[in-house]
Amino acid sequence: MRKTYSREFASLLLAAALVGWVGSRVSAESDPLPPFVGTTISQDALLQALATSRSRQFKPVGRTSVLFRMRTESRVTAGYKVKSREMEHAYRSEIAAYRLSRLLLLDNVPPTIFRQATRKEIKARFHKEKLDRWGSVHRATSWEDDGTVVGAASYWVKGARRGLGDQKGTWQTWLRIEGTIPPDKTKLARDLSTMMLFDFLVANWDRYSGGNLLMNEERTRALLVDNDRAFSGLNEELYQRLLGALARTERFSNAVVDQLIVLDRNAIQRELAQDPSHGSEPLLTDAQIDALLDRRATILSHIASLVEEHGHGQVLFFP
């Protein structure tokens, strides 16, 4: 990694390096949040449906977490990840990561919101072909004393495709200054660059396991699903893994970096407080927010040094 700067200096340095682009920082805060990729429905409308629509069916699909495909009467399907004995805070990480994605104006992190269900509700609507799994699911779930369970309901992306993990060596070259991006892969390359930035920002070290790296049905966009390991704490090995992925990324989205510059503690706390769970317990601790802001400074430092070396247009390559 190139030379780095302190948290206090990184934002100012990047702003100075970008000269004419700095003026967009003022308007960036009022930009609207786009609909989730592949839909025309606002993300807020999807959140409302995910939080309040009556459930119709719970099908267990999780492998490392207690995860259901939850069908609802509004026809919006959710991935419902509940608090489990082995992954107590995973559902909160999912919600917090989504809330951070809103601050970057991303449209490819599935809308996610707190939701509570009862044992009676889940058992009564448990998928009939999966009843043999009820016992193990029940034991793995961290039920409250009143028979309820808390969790995160995320928009279920229909038609999602795998394959990006197998092509990692190819698309990583797209994110280098000298890389050649096929004309029909520009949006996908932008998403993958943003994924590198986003995963470092939220400390998600588990992007490449299981089915966590997906594309839309047309294979033109990357979908940043399964963020339950975010904010879970990084040892030195995991931190260096994420830092290395960031360091290998030399092209970034102008709009995403714009939002990253104006990101601060107050904005983070306001956004996290929008989730219904906030009244009982904040999604992130002060220490987790401190660590997030340190990682933000590292990202801006990396980008600033690239801009010094290669120029604004080569580094802020994507819209």
Rosetta blueprint (number, residue, H / E / L):
1 M L
2 R L
3 K L
4 T L
5 Y L
6 S L
7 R H
8 E H
9 F H
10 A H
11 S H
12 L H
13 L H
14 L H
15 A H
16 A H
17 A H
18 L H
19 V H
20 G H
21 W H
22 V H
23 G H
24 S H
25 R H
26 V H
27 S H
28 A H
29 E L
30 S L
31 D L
32 P L
33 L L
34 P L
35 P L
36 F L
37 V L
38 G L
39 T L
40 T L
41 I L
42 S L
43 Q H
44 D H
45 A H
46 L H
47 L H
48 Q H
49 A H
50 L H
51 A H
52 T H
53 S L
54 R L
55 S E
56 R E
57 Q E
58 F E
59 K E
60 P E
61 V L
62 G L
63 R L
64 T L
65 S L
66 V L
67 L E
68 F E
69 R E
70 M E
71 R E
72 T E
73 E L
74 S L
75 R L
76 V L
77 T L
78 A E
79 G E
80 Y E
81 K E
82 V E
83 K L
84 S E
85 R L
86 E L
87 M L
88 E L
89 H L
90 A H
91 Y H
92 R H
93 S H
94 E H
95 I H
96 A H
97 A H
98 Y H
99 R H
100 L H
101 S H
102 R H
103 L H
104 L L
105 L L
106 L L
107 D L
108 N L
109 V L
110 P L
111 P L
112 T E
113 I E
114 F E
115 R E
116 Q E
117 A E
118 T E
119 R H
120 K H
121 E H
122 I H
123 K H
124 A H
125 R L
126 F E
127 H L
128 K H
129 E H
130 K H
131 L H
132 D H
133 R H
134 W H
135 G H
136 S H
137 V H
138 H H
139 R H
140 A H
141 T E
142 S L
143 W L
144 E L
145 D L
146 D L
147 G L
148 T E
149 V E
150 V E
151 G E
152 A E
153 A E
154 S E
155 Y E
156 W L
157 V L
158 K L
159 G L
160 A L
161 R E
162 R L
163 G L
164 L L
165 G H
166 D H
167 Q H
168 K H
169 G H
170 T H
171 W H
172 Q H
173 T H
174 W H
175 L L
176 R L
177 I L
178 E L
179 G L
180 T L
181 I L
182 P L
183 P H
184 D H
185 K H
186 T H
187 K H
188 L H
189 A H
190 R H
191 D H
192 L H
193 S H
194 T H
195 M H
196 M H
197 L H
198 F H
199 D H
200 F H
201 L H
202 V H
203 A L
204 N L
205 W L
206 D L
207 R L
208 Y L
209 S L
210 G L
211 G L
212 N L
213 L L
214 L E
215 M E
216 N L
217 E L
218 E L
219 R L
220 T L
221 R L
222 A E
223 L E
224 L L
225 V L
226 D L
227 N L
228 D L
229 R L
230 A L
231 F L
232 S L
233 G L
234 L L
235 N L
236 E H
237 E H
238 L H
239 Y H
240 Q H
241 R H
242 L H
243 L H
244 G H
245 A H
246 L H
247 A H
248 R L
249 T L
250 E L
251 R L
252 F L
253 S E
254 N H
255 A H
256 V H
257 V H
258 D H
259 Q H
260 L H
261 I H
262 V H
263 L L
264 D L
265 R H
266 N H
267 A H
268 I H
269 Q H
270 R H
271 E H
272 L H
273 A L
274 Q L
275 D L
276 P H
277 S H
278 H H
279 G H
280 S L
281 E L
282 P L
283 L L
284 L L
285 T L
286 D H
287 A H
288 Q H
289 I H
290 D H
291 A H
292 L H
293 L H
294 D H
295 R H
296 R H
297 A H
298 T H
299 I H
300 L H
301 S H
302 H H
303 I H
304 A H
305 S H
306 L H
307 V H
308 E H
309 E H
310 H H
311 G L
312 H H
313 G H
314 Q H
315 V H
316 L L
317 F L
318 F E
319 P L
